[in-house]
């Protein structure tokens, strides 16, 4: 986690994400790209106020305001120990964040989240939720910053898929970075139920195949995966959740949704996600 992108809209959750990202960068001796995206409104010109003139002045004001706020943020929360580079870009928020992340070969996107539930989540969702859905890079969603040393227990929901080597490499790196205990969680739902007699052996074999260390194995039965993950995390007082997401798009996302996105929207602890592809 040497190069970290922190999208910032200056909300409290975005500031919390920046504070947490700064701690990560300090420990990894890395750097931060602090990004503010300006999504331009559609403006119509009139005889009295030509659209181009209005847009230029409006854009200049927004740029100046963003530059000032970014500098204030860096001055207040950093100490010069690492490189923090500010960027201001214009365009659709989600697409721009992912483009900048890929263009700069970042290792991690750290974003604040305020969550979204009910009809708002169904129709709109949050920018963080959309980045979780579309980003091919790891995303860490933060609602409130905490000390790195407080991350002692990480919940890792798993399907025991043996073909997720990249995900497990990231999970092990994450665990080692925080020196945390990993809690594997297998969730049985009515549509995906494994025999209880086989669960423990399957999970132990999975842990052995990927050479996992300092872990526990756990199973839960529930109607919904997200409910089981959230309830288990609360039950053991875990400090972080790390999980893969299938990045469903279009109609597949509309009808099936995403377990990772729902967890991001409902939990207060940091949520790390990594796209498993289609």
Backbone bond lengths (Angstrom), bond angles and torsions (degrees), N, CA, C in turn:
res aa  C-N    CA-C-N  psi(-1)  N-CA   C-N-CA  omega(-1)  CA-C   N-CA-C  phi
1 X - - - 1.455 - - 1.522 110.07 -
2 X 1.337 114.52 59.73 1.457 121.12 -175.97 1.523 112.48 -85.42
3 X 1.325 117.11 -35.85 1.464 120.33 -178.72 1.524 108.84 -120.20
4 X 1.328 115.80 118.89 1.464 121.32 -172.05 1.525 110.06 -120.94
5 X 1.313 115.92 131.55 1.462 121.38 174.66 1.526 109.15 -100.48
6 X 1.334 116.26 127.92 1.461 121.15 177.64 1.527 109.18 -120.94
7 X 1.325 118.37 98.37 1.468 120.21 173.17 1.522 109.10 -67.88
8 X 1.323 116.72 137.12 1.463 119.25 -173.88 1.519 111.10 -136.93
9 X 1.341 115.94 123.03 1.465 121.30 174.46 1.530 110.52 -109.06
10 X 1.343 115.90 11.05 1.465 124.48 176.21 1.525 113.44 71.86
11 X 1.309 117.91 10.12 1.462 121.10 173.24 1.525 108.81 -72.87
12 X 1.333 116.85 166.39 1.463 119.97 179.99 1.525 111.47 -61.54
13 X 1.327 117.20 -40.74 1.473 119.30 -179.50 1.527 111.30 -66.65
14 X 1.332 117.76 -33.56 1.466 121.07 177.83 1.526 110.58 -67.95
15 X 1.323 116.29 -38.77 1.469 120.43 176.50 1.527 110.15 -65.00
16 X 1.334 116.92 -41.07 1.464 121.04 177.28 1.530 110.88 -61.11
17 X 1.324 116.68 -39.15 1.467 121.40 178.26 1.527 110.57 -64.53
18 X 1.326 116.30 -41.02 1.464 120.61 179.13 1.532 110.80 -63.98
19 X 1.323 116.92 -42.92 1.471 120.75 179.36 1.527 110.34 -60.69
20 X 1.337 116.35 -43.24 1.462 120.33 -179.16 1.530 110.49 -69.00
21 X 1.333 116.48 -41.31 1.468 120.62 178.88 1.527 111.26 -62.78
22 X 1.321 115.94 -36.84 1.462 119.91 179.01 1.526 110.72 -62.60
23 X 1.320 117.14 -40.25 1.468 120.42 177.13 1.526 110.95 -62.94
24 X 1.336 115.99 -42.40 1.469 120.01 179.20 1.523 109.86 -61.55
25 X 1.336 116.29 -46.59 1.464 120.59 -178.23 1.527 111.40 -64.44
26 X 1.329 116.78 -35.97 1.467 119.51 176.80 1.523 110.90 -62.43
27 X 1.330 116.07 -45.22 1.469 119.40 -177.88 1.524 111.76 -69.39
28 X 1.327 117.25 -36.46 1.463 120.55 -178.16 1.521 112.50 -88.00
29 X 1.361 116.12 -3.28 1.468 121.91 -174.95 1.532 109.81 56.01
30 X 1.316 114.05 45.97 1.454 120.36 -177.08 1.512 112.83 -106.37
31 X 1.337 115.74 -155.55 1.458 121.71 -179.28 1.521 109.56 -141.05
32 X 1.335 115.06 161.09 1.461 121.18 -178.51 1.517 109.91 -124.12
33 X 1.329 115.20 137.46 1.457 121.46 167.73 1.524 106.20 -105.22
34 X 1.313 116.64 115.27 1.460 122.71 -179.25 1.523 107.68 -97.41
35 X 1.324 115.67 110.32 1.465 121.35 -169.73 1.521 112.28 -112.37
36 X 1.326 115.47 129.59 1.462 120.80 170.48 1.523 108.03 -115.89
37 X 1.325 115.91 125.99 1.461 121.19 -179.36 1.525 109.24 -106.13
38 X 1.325 115.46 126.73 1.466 121.15 176.37 1.524 107.94 -102.14
39 X 1.326 114.68 113.44 1.458 120.25 178.28 1.529 107.78 -93.72
40 X 1.314 116.02 110.26 1.465 120.65 -171.73 1.515 112.14 -74.46
41 X 1.331 116.49 137.10 1.465 119.79 174.90 1.523 110.32 -77.43
42 X 1.314 116.33 162.00 1.462 121.17 175.25 1.513 107.85 -84.81
43 X 1.342 116.75 120.35 1.458 121.38 -177.91 1.519 110.59 -114.03
44 X 1.300 116.66 144.94 1.462 122.37 178.19 1.522 109.19 -113.69
45 X 1.333 116.22 135.51 1.451 120.50 -179.70 1.519 112.32 -83.64
46 X 1.338 114.97 158.98 1.460 121.74 173.99 1.524 107.18 -130.97
47 X 1.298 115.96 173.36 1.466 119.72 177.79 1.525 109.67 -62.60
48 X 1.346 116.63 -39.69 1.452 120.40 -177.77 1.535 112.68 -73.83
49 X 1.343 116.62 -37.32 1.464 120.62 -177.08 1.533 109.27 -128.91
50 X 1.329 117.08 96.93 1.464 119.67 178.36 1.533 110.63 -59.16
51 X 1.315 116.28 139.56 1.469 120.88 -175.46 1.523 112.60 -60.50
52 X 1.326 117.96 -43.65 1.459 121.40 -176.08 1.528 110.61 -62.19
53 X 1.336 116.09 -44.11 1.465 120.31 179.70 1.526 110.39 -62.77
54 X 1.317 116.02 -44.81 1.465 120.30 179.98 1.517 111.09 -63.82
55 X 1.310 117.29 -42.43 1.461 121.18 -178.59 1.522 110.80 -64.82
56 X 1.332 117.69 -42.22 1.462 120.93 -179.83 1.530 111.16 -61.28
57 X 1.328 116.31 -46.37 1.457 119.79 -179.49 1.523 111.36 -67.09
58 X 1.326 116.01 -41.62 1.456 121.27 178.83 1.530 110.33 -61.60
59 X 1.333 116.63 -43.53 1.459 121.98 -178.83 1.524 111.31 -67.36
60 X 1.322 116.56 -41.06 1.464 119.82 178.67 1.523 111.31 -62.11
61 X 1.325 116.02 -42.51 1.468 120.12 178.96 1.521 111.05 -62.88
62 X 1.323 115.94 -42.04 1.469 119.79 -179.79 1.523 111.01 -66.73
63 X 1.327 116.99 -40.21 1.462 120.71 178.36 1.524 111.53 -62.60
64 X 1.325 116.25 -46.25 1.466 120.57 -179.58 1.533 111.51 -63.15
65 X 1.321 115.41 -42.31 1.463 119.81 178.72 1.525 110.77 -63.27
66 X 1.341 116.99 -43.77 1.467 121.07 -179.52 1.524 111.10 -65.55
67 X 1.340 117.52 -42.23 1.464 121.01 179.06 1.525 110.94 -59.53
68 X 1.323 115.86 -43.01 1.462 120.64 179.86 1.532 111.04 -63.76
69 X 1.334 116.50 -45.00 1.459 120.32 -178.48 1.533 111.53 -67.02
70 X 1.318 117.92 -37.24 1.464 121.20 178.41 1.526 110.49 -64.25
71 X 1.326 116.57 -42.87 1.465 120.37 179.28 1.527 110.60 -65.52
72 X 1.322 116.73 -41.13 1.465 120.32 177.74 1.523 111.21 -61.74
73 X 1.333 115.94 -39.31 1.463 121.25 179.45 1.526 110.70 -64.06
74 X 1.316 115.98 -45.65 1.465 120.07 179.41 1.531 111.32 -64.91
75 X 1.310 116.38 -42.01 1.461 120.47 -179.43 1.529 111.55 -63.22
76 X 1.319 116.43 -40.72 1.462 120.86 -176.17 1.521 113.14 -74.08
77 X 1.345 117.98 -37.66 1.462 119.80 -168.23 1.525 115.48 -113.19
78 X 1.338 118.14 -2.93 1.466 118.82 179.42 1.523 109.38 -119.60
79 X 1.332 114.40 163.86 1.461 119.28 -177.35 1.522 112.67 -125.23
80 X 1.341 116.77 13.75 1.456 120.00 178.38 1.507 114.69 81.24
81 X 1.347 117.36 4.06 1.469 120.20 -176.99 1.521 112.59 -75.68
82 X 1.328 117.08 -21.87 1.463 120.81 177.60 1.525 109.18 -134.18
83 X 1.322 115.63 164.34 1.456 121.03 179.09 1.529 110.17 -81.53
84 X 1.332 116.36 123.37 1.462 122.20 174.71 1.523 107.41 -120.35
85 X 1.315 115.74 112.97 1.470 121.36 -176.77 1.520 109.87 -105.00
86 X 1.316 117.17 128.38 1.461 122.03 179.63 1.524 110.79 -91.38
87 X 1.319 115.50 144.00 1.456 121.78 176.29 1.524 109.00 -139.68
88 X 1.325 115.90 142.11 1.461 121.82 172.51 1.518 107.59 -124.68
89 X 1.313 116.11 123.15 1.461 121.46 -179.12 1.524 109.53 -125.68
90 X 1.334 115.75 159.43 1.459 121.53 179.85 1.525 109.34 -120.28
91 X 1.320 115.92 134.11 1.459 119.03 177.48 1.519 111.59 149.28
92 X 1.328 116.91 -174.53 1.478 121.04 176.71 1.531 109.16 -60.80
93 X 1.315 116.56 134.17 1.467 120.45 -169.58 1.530 112.93 -60.84
94 X 1.316 117.27 -55.78 1.473 120.19 -175.45 1.517 111.36 -62.33
95 X 1.316 116.48 -48.56 1.466 120.82 -177.66 1.524 110.97 -62.48
96 X 1.325 117.06 -39.40 1.464 121.20 -178.86 1.520 111.01 -67.79
97 X 1.326 116.96 -42.86 1.468 120.53 178.82 1.529 110.62 -58.74
98 X 1.315 116.82 -47.89 1.464 120.51 -178.15 1.527 111.03 -66.83
99 X 1.333 116.95 -38.95 1.462 121.00 178.13 1.525 111.15 -61.44
100 X 1.319 116.82 -47.34 1.464 120.69 179.79 1.525 110.73 -64.23
101 X 1.322 117.06 -39.17 1.467 120.87 178.60 1.528 111.29 -61.48
102 X 1.315 116.40 -45.55 1.468 120.20 -179.05 1.523 111.22 -71.14
103 X 1.328 116.37 -40.66 1.464 121.09 -178.54 1.526 111.21 -62.84
104 X 1.316 116.81 -33.72 1.461 121.01 -178.43 1.524 113.51 -98.98
105 X 1.332 116.66 6.00 1.474 122.26 176.70 1.528 112.00 52.33
106 X 1.334 115.51 48.96 1.469 119.00 -179.75 1.526 110.01 -74.61
107 X 1.318 115.13 156.87 1.468 121.34 179.01 1.522 112.04 -92.69
108 X 1.340 115.82 -22.95 1.459 119.71 -172.91 1.525 110.13 -157.57
109 X 1.334 115.75 138.60 1.466 121.97 170.94 1.522 107.33 -105.27
110 X 1.332 116.91 124.09 1.462 121.06 177.68 1.520 107.94 -112.13
111 X 1.345 116.12 120.06 1.464 120.65 -175.68 1.520 111.17 -129.44
112 X 1.310 115.18 144.90 1.445 120.07 171.86 1.513 110.53 -78.31
113 X 1.309 116.52 150.87 1.465 120.32 176.92 1.518 109.90 -139.66
114 X 1.309 115.14 137.91 1.457 120.61 174.79 1.516 110.51 -104.53
115 X 1.340 114.68 -4.83 1.460 119.27 179.62 1.510 112.39 78.03
116 X 1.327 115.19 163.91 1.466 122.35 175.33 1.512 106.82 -154.31
117 X 1.311 116.48 134.22 1.458 119.73 -177.92 1.515 110.41 -132.24
118 X 1.325 115.14 166.38 1.459 120.77 174.83 1.505 113.08 63.30
119 X 1.332 116.55 -139.89 1.454 122.03 -173.94 1.523 111.03 -66.78
120 X 1.357 117.40 -31.66 1.464 119.98 178.12 1.515 110.48 -62.51
121 X 1.335 116.93 -44.24 1.457 120.88 179.26 1.523 110.37 -63.30
122 X 1.340 117.22 -40.88 1.466 121.50 -176.21 1.527 111.17 -67.03
123 X 1.334 116.47 -41.33 1.457 120.01 -173.37 1.524 113.33 -90.97
124 X 1.319 117.49 -36.23 1.450 120.04 -171.89 1.525 112.26 -118.78
125 X 1.323 115.87 -55.83 1.449 119.34 -174.59 1.519 110.23 75.97
126 X 1.323 117.24 176.25 1.456 121.48 179.62 1.523 109.08 -104.38
127 X 1.334 116.01 162.67 1.462 119.62 176.66 1.521 110.94 -60.98
128 X 1.320 116.50 -38.29 1.466 119.74 178.51 1.520 110.56 -62.97
129 X 1.317 116.31 -43.45 1.462 120.67 178.37 1.527 110.43 -58.24
130 X 1.328 117.17 -41.24 1.467 121.02 -178.98 1.523 111.50 -69.37
131 X 1.327 116.95 -37.42 1.467 119.45 176.79 1.523 109.94 -66.53
132 X 1.338 117.08 -41.22 1.464 120.76 174.99 1.527 110.01 -56.00
133 X 1.322 116.61 -41.14 1.462 121.59 -177.04 1.520 112.89 -68.80
134 X 1.334 116.66 -41.31 1.460 119.59 -169.67 1.526 114.97 -103.55
135 X 1.330 118.80 -17.32 1.460 120.11 -174.50 1.532 112.45 -74.61
136 X 1.338 117.19 131.94 1.467 120.00 173.84 1.532 111.56 -82.22
137 X 1.333 116.18 -4.70 1.463 122.01 -178.40 1.530 110.44 -104.65
138 X 1.325 117.72 157.06 1.468 119.91 178.19 1.532 111.45 -60.04
139 X 1.329 115.37 141.45 1.464 122.10 179.42 1.532 107.97 -126.00
140 X 1.321 116.12 134.36 1.455 121.28 176.13 1.525 108.04 -116.14
141 X 1.329 116.19 113.35 1.463 121.73 -178.53 1.526 109.26 -93.66
142 X 1.333 115.51 127.47 1.461 121.86 -175.35 1.522 110.38 -123.01
143 X 1.320 116.55 127.54 1.460 119.83 172.94 1.527 110.48 -98.69
144 X 1.323 116.06 -36.12 1.458 121.18 178.05 1.521 109.24 -147.18
145 X 1.325 115.78 130.82 1.459 120.39 -178.96 1.523 111.25 -67.77
146 X 1.329 115.48 153.15 1.457 121.46 174.24 1.513 108.22 -147.61
147 X 1.316 117.10 168.88 1.456 120.57 179.44 1.525 109.89 -70.82
148 X 1.340 115.84 143.10 1.462 119.21 179.53 1.528 110.96 -58.04
149 X 1.315 116.54 -35.53 1.469 120.74 -178.62 1.521 112.37 -67.08
150 X 1.339 116.87 -14.67 1.469 120.30 178.33 1.524 112.28 -80.13
151 X 1.338 117.06 -12.20 1.469 120.52 178.84 1.530 107.85 -83.97
152 X 1.319 115.87 93.69 1.462 120.66 -175.84 1.524 112.62 -114.19
153 X 1.333 117.27 -20.99 1.463 121.03 -177.36 1.524 109.39 -135.77
154 X 1.332 115.75 122.35 1.462 122.17 -178.32 1.525 109.37 -116.73
155 X 1.332 116.31 124.67 1.460 121.23 175.72 1.522 109.01 -86.71
156 X 1.330 116.00 129.41 1.467 121.66 179.10 1.528 109.23 -122.16
157 X 1.345 117.21 94.06 1.468 119.79 175.27 1.533 109.21 -67.37
158 X 1.317 116.84 133.70 1.455 120.08 -176.56 1.521 111.34 -139.88
159 X 1.327 115.31 150.86 1.465 121.58 174.24 1.526 110.49 -100.96
160 X 1.349 115.78 1.18 1.474 122.94 -178.15 1.531 111.99 66.44
161 X 1.318 116.56 25.04 1.466 121.33 177.23 1.531 108.66 -68.29
162 X 1.338 119.05 121.67 1.469 121.01 -177.18 1.527 113.10 -77.51
163 X 1.334 117.29 -4.26 1.467 120.71 -175.10 1.528 112.82 -105.30
164 X 1.323 116.31 28.73 1.464 120.00 -178.82 1.527 110.47 -115.00
165 X 1.333 115.34 52.81 1.465 120.40 -175.86 1.524 112.90 -59.86
166 X 1.349 116.89 -44.26 1.465 119.81 -177.84 1.529 110.91 -62.94
167 X 1.327 115.42 -42.42 1.461 119.16 178.51 1.519 110.50 -59.25
168 X 1.330 117.77 -47.15 1.468 120.89 -177.20 1.518 112.01 -67.10
169 X 1.337 118.04 -32.83 1.466 120.16 175.55 1.527 109.67 -61.43
170 X 1.337 115.61 -44.95 1.472 120.08 178.61 1.525 111.54 -65.20
171 X 1.321 116.54 -41.46 1.469 120.58 -179.31 1.525 110.61 -61.10
172 X 1.316 116.88 -44.79 1.466 120.81 -179.93 1.530 111.34 -65.76
173 X 1.336 116.63 -38.67 1.468 120.00 177.01 1.527 110.32 -63.67
174 X 1.330 115.68 -41.79 1.462 120.86 179.35 1.530 110.30 -62.88
175 X 1.324 116.56 -46.63 1.457 121.45 179.36 1.529 110.86 -60.33
176 X 1.324 116.73 -44.86 1.466 120.32 -179.09 1.525 111.26 -66.39
177 X 1.333 116.94 -37.79 1.459 120.54 -178.99 1.522 110.95 -60.46
178 X 1.330 116.31 -41.77 1.457 120.42 -178.56 1.529 112.99 -93.09
179 X 1.326 117.32 -3.56 1.473 121.67 -176.16 1.525 110.41 51.70
180 X 1.329 114.87 49.22 1.471 120.95 -172.24 1.531 111.63 -109.38
181 X 1.327 114.82 162.48 1.458 121.11 172.31 1.523 108.27 -86.46
182 X 1.333 116.52 138.37 1.458 122.18 -178.57 1.527 109.34 -101.97
183 X 1.322 116.06 129.08 1.464 121.03 -179.47 1.526 109.03 -112.61
184 X 1.344 115.22 99.17 1.461 119.79 178.03 1.525 109.29 -68.80
185 X 1.325 115.33 136.01 1.463 119.79 -178.55 1.527 109.65 -131.05
186 X 1.325 115.77 118.18 1.457 122.38 174.29 1.522 108.16 -103.38
187 X 1.324 116.15 122.52 1.463 121.00 -177.50 1.522 110.15 -105.62
188 X 1.319 115.97 124.58 1.461 122.05 173.46 1.525 109.57 -98.30
189 X 1.311 116.21 127.55 1.461 121.61 174.75 1.524 108.01 -118.69
190 X 1.321 118.42 167.05 1.473 119.87 179.13 1.520 113.46 -56.85
191 X 1.344 116.60 -25.53 1.467 120.20 -179.20 1.521 112.78 -93.21
192 X 1.330 117.15 -6.36 1.465 120.32 -177.40 1.528 108.60 -150.69
193 X 1.317 115.14 77.92 1.469 121.11 -173.27 1.526 110.32 -110.69
194 X 1.341 115.89 126.11 1.460 121.01 175.73 1.525 108.86 -102.27
195 X 1.315 115.80 153.48 1.462 119.73 179.43 1.525 109.75 -68.82
196 X 1.311 116.30 132.01 1.463 121.54 -177.33 1.521 111.60 -57.51
197 X 1.305 116.68 -34.93 1.466 120.78 -177.12 1.521 111.87 -65.31
198 X 1.352 116.95 -25.63 1.460 120.91 -176.96 1.531 113.37 -94.48
199 X 1.321 117.78 -17.28 1.460 121.07 -169.10 1.524 113.60 -58.51
200 X 1.322 116.56 -50.88 1.455 119.96 -175.31 1.525 111.37 -62.10
201 X 1.334 116.85 -45.86 1.468 120.67 -179.57 1.523 110.80 -62.68
202 X 1.341 116.78 -40.39 1.463 120.79 179.87 1.523 111.41 -64.12
203 X 1.328 116.69 -41.65 1.454 120.22 -178.53 1.525 111.84 -71.35
204 X 1.325 116.90 -38.07 1.465 120.24 177.23 1.529 110.49 -64.80
205 X 1.329 116.61 -40.57 1.465 120.60 178.43 1.526 110.56 -64.36
206 X 1.315 115.91 -40.73 1.468 121.64 178.88 1.529 110.15 -61.94
207 X 1.328 116.75 -46.86 1.468 121.36 179.65 1.524 110.99 -62.44
208 X 1.319 116.35 -39.30 1.463 120.69 179.63 1.523 110.95 -68.33
209 X 1.331 117.23 -41.84 1.466 121.18 -179.29 1.526 111.78 -60.33
210 X 1.331 116.56 -35.88 1.463 120.17 -178.72 1.533 112.76 -99.91
211 X 1.338 115.54 10.23 1.465 121.59 175.86 1.526 111.86 53.66
212 X 1.316 116.36 46.65 1.458 120.84 178.50 1.530 109.87 -75.90
213 X 1.316 115.51 146.40 1.460 122.11 179.19 1.529 109.14 -128.11
214 X 1.325 116.18 154.47 1.463 122.08 175.47 1.535 111.00 51.64
215 X 1.319 115.23 65.88 1.465 120.05 -175.42 1.523 110.53 -139.39
216 X 1.330 114.69 164.41 1.460 122.02 169.57 1.526 107.73 -126.13
217 X 1.326 116.46 158.20 1.465 119.96 176.56 1.528 108.59 -116.04
218 X 1.319 115.43 137.70 1.456 120.73 -173.50 1.527 110.36 -145.87
219 X 1.309 116.50 146.33 1.468 120.94 174.61 1.529 108.67 -130.87
220 X 1.317 114.37 149.43 1.459 120.76 175.70 1.525 108.83 -142.63
221 X 1.332 115.56 146.05 1.461 122.13 175.95 1.529 108.79 -109.09
222 X 1.324 116.23 132.20 1.465 119.58 -179.66 1.524 108.19 -159.69
223 X 1.319 115.89 163.67 1.456 119.91 176.21 1.529 111.45 -71.82
224 X 1.333 116.18 -30.94 1.461 120.84 -176.68 1.522 110.30 -129.65
225 X 1.342 116.28 135.75 1.455 121.20 179.85 1.520 111.85 -59.15
226 X 1.330 116.07 -44.50 1.466 119.75 -176.49 1.527 111.20 -61.20
227 X 1.334 116.78 -40.64 1.469 119.83 178.88 1.524 110.83 -62.53
228 X 1.324 116.50 -42.41 1.463 120.30 -179.35 1.528 110.97 -63.94
229 X 1.329 116.69 -42.90 1.467 121.13 -179.91 1.525 110.56 -63.28
230 X 1.314 116.08 -46.90 1.462 120.88 -178.36 1.531 111.05 -64.78
231 X 1.320 116.83 -46.11 1.466 120.40 -179.05 1.524 111.90 -64.52
232 X 1.326 116.90 -39.97 1.463 120.26 179.31 1.529 110.71 -66.44
233 X 1.328 116.45 -42.18 1.471 121.00 179.17 1.520 110.88 -59.95
234 X 1.321 116.10 -43.15 1.465 120.69 178.30 1.528 110.49 -67.40
235 X 1.324 116.04 -40.72 1.469 121.68 -177.33 1.526 112.06 -59.38
236 X 1.337 117.40 -45.14 1.471 119.76 -176.93 1.530 111.98 -94.69
237 X 1.347 115.97 3.21 1.467 121.59 -180.00 1.527 110.92 57.10
238 X 1.319 116.44 46.12 1.465 121.70 179.02 1.527 110.06 -71.03
239 X 1.338 115.93 158.57 1.455 121.98 -173.55 1.526 113.44 -105.16
240 X 1.335 116.44 -13.19 1.459 120.46 -178.54 1.519 109.11 -159.03
241 X 1.322 116.04 151.86 1.463 122.28 172.83 1.524 107.52 -118.95
242 X 1.326 117.29 133.59 1.459 122.12 177.28 1.512 107.89 -124.72
243 X 1.320 117.33 124.77 1.460 119.26 -173.82 1.525 112.42 -153.54
244 X 1.317 114.77 155.51 1.458 120.40 174.39 1.517 109.64 -86.01
245 X 1.330 115.14 155.31 1.459 120.55 175.88 1.523 108.73 -130.97
246 X 1.346 115.60 143.77 1.451 119.86 -176.61 1.518 113.22 -85.47
247 X 1.325 117.39 -1.45 1.469 122.22 174.23 1.523 112.65 52.29
248 X 1.318 116.50 45.30 1.467 119.21 178.41 1.521 110.14 -65.17
249 X 1.323 115.44 141.04 1.457 121.14 -179.01 1.520 109.70 -127.50
250 X 1.317 115.67 165.55 1.457 120.61 174.06 1.510 113.05 60.00
251 X 1.346 115.75 -138.39 1.458 120.96 -176.56 1.521 112.17 -65.04
252 X 1.334 116.45 -33.30 1.471 119.47 179.45 1.524 110.10 -60.78
253 X 1.337 116.51 -40.06 1.460 119.77 178.35 1.524 111.22 -71.91
254 X 1.319 116.37 -39.03 1.461 120.58 -178.12 1.522 111.08 -60.01
255 X 1.331 116.83 -42.17 1.464 120.02 -174.94 1.530 113.06 -92.18
256 X 1.335 117.27 -30.20 1.463 119.68 -176.97 1.527 112.74 -101.63
257 X 1.323 115.98 -27.23 1.457 119.87 -178.53 1.518 111.66 68.91
258 X 1.297 116.82 -166.35 1.453 122.51 179.77 1.519 109.17 -139.98
259 X 1.324 116.42 126.61 1.467 120.80 178.94 1.529 109.38 -62.52
260 X 1.347 116.80 -43.95 1.463 120.43 -178.46 1.520 111.53 -60.53
261 X 1.325 116.93 -43.64 1.466 120.21 -178.82 1.526 111.22 -64.84
262 X 1.320 116.44 -38.46 1.464 119.22 179.57 1.523 110.80 -67.10
263 X 1.328 116.39 -38.92 1.462 120.07 177.88 1.530 110.28 -65.35
264 X 1.337 116.52 -42.72 1.465 120.80 177.59 1.526 110.81 -57.31
265 X 1.318 116.41 -41.91 1.462 120.54 -177.10 1.520 113.74 -72.66
266 X 1.342 117.15 -23.82 1.460 119.13 -171.77 1.525 115.25 -107.22
267 X 1.328 118.06 -17.78 1.467 120.26 -175.07 1.523 112.44 -102.00
268 X 1.335 115.27 149.40 1.459 120.58 178.95 1.525 112.85 -90.82
269 X 1.320 117.97 -23.01 1.461 120.01 -177.66 1.533 110.03 -77.48
270 X 1.345 118.02 161.00 1.466 120.50 177.41 1.530 111.32 -59.16
271 X 1.336 115.37 138.60 1.465 121.46 178.91 1.529 108.43 -121.76
272 X 1.320 116.75 119.26 1.465 122.40 177.04 1.519 108.09 -100.61
273 X 1.341 116.78 130.73 1.466 119.88 179.82 1.520 110.88 -130.80
274 X 1.324 114.52 153.02 1.471 120.93 178.45 1.523 108.25 -142.65
275 X 1.322 116.07 131.32 1.459 120.97 -176.59 1.528 111.58 -72.00
276 X 1.332 115.01 130.16 1.464 121.18 176.18 1.518 110.71 -93.15
277 X 1.337 117.57 1.97 1.453 121.39 -178.34 1.508 110.48 86.14
278 X 1.339 113.92 -174.60 1.472 119.33 -177.65 1.521 110.77 -67.46
